[in-house]
Amino acid sequence: MTVYLLYNKSTAAERKMADLAKKLEEAKVNFELVDADTARGIAVATDYDVLARPAIILTSHDGGVLEVWPEEDRFPSVQELAYRDRA
């Protein structure tokens, strides 16, 4: 499983996603913090058909989408992501 944290640099969401990344690292969750304005960010957003920023994208080991959270106020908790990573 991989969790993509998609955000735009120099926005309020950048700090929130960086804080979330630290917590996921502490919980040993496989994640990638991705600036949506880079080539990698554009590829991730295109591959998973995500238009909103910030967004969290949860993928399976084979790259299939498990769930997308495009609304910041509905983001899952670190505990939920850690649980799903271990399931």
C-alpha positions in Angstrom: 0.0 0.0 0.0 1.2 3.5 -0.7 -0.3 6.8 0.5 0.2 9.8 -1.7 -0.1 13.2 -0.1 -0.8 15.5 -2.9 -0.5 19.2 -2.3 0.4 22.6 -3.8 3.6 24.2 -2.6 3.4 27.6 -0.9 -0.2 27.1 0.2 -1.6 26.6 3.7 -2.0 22.9 2.8 1.8 22.4 2.4 2.4 22.7 6.2 -0.5 20.4 7.0 0.7 17.8 4.6 4.3 18.0 5.9 3.0 17.5 9.5 0.9 14.5 8.3 4.0 13.1 6.5 6.0 13.2 9.8 3.2 11.4 11.6 3.0 8.7 8.9 6.8 8.3 9.0 6.6 7.8 12.8 3.8 5.2 12.3 5.9 3.5 9.6 3.3 4.0 6.9 4.6 3.9 3.3 3.8 7.3 1.8 5.0 9.8 -0.7 4.7 13.6 -0.3 4.1 15.0 -3.7 4.0 18.6 -4.9 1.2 18.7 -7.5 3.1 21.3 -9.6 6.0 19.0 -10.3 6.2 16.4 -13.1 5.7 13.6 -10.5 2.7 15.4 -9.0 1.1 15.8 -12.4 1.7 12.2 -13.1 0.2 11.0 -9.8 -2.9 13.3 -10.2 -3.4 12.1 -13.8 -2.9 8.4 -13.0 -5.4 8.6 -10.2 -7.7 11.1 -11.8 -7.5 13.6 -8.8 -8.3 17.2 -9.5 -8.5 18.5 -5.9 -5.6 19.7 -3.8 -4.7 18.8 -1.2 -5.7 15.2 -1.5 -4.8 11.8 0.0 -4.7 8.9 -2.4 -4.5 5.3 -1.0 -3.3 2.7 -3.4 -2.8 -1.1 -3.2 0.5 -2.8 -3.7 -0.2 -3.2 -7.4 -1.0 0.5 -7.8 -4.8 0.2 -7.9 -6.8 3.0 -6.2 -8.3 1.9 -2.9 -9.6 5.3 -1.8 -9.2 9.0 -2.5 -9.9 11.8 0.0 -10.1 15.1 -1.9 -11.5 17.1 0.9 -9.2 18.2 3.7 -11.9 18.2 6.3 -12.6 14.5 5.6 -9.0 13.2 5.6 -8.5 9.9 7.5 -6.5 9.8 10.7 -3.0 8.5 10.9 -4.3 5.6 12.9 -6.7 4.6 10.1 -4.0 4.8 7.4 -1.6 2.8 9.6 -4.3 0.2 10.2 -5.0 -0.1 6.5 -1.3 -0.3 5.7 -1.0 -3.4 8.0 -4.3 -5.0 6.8 
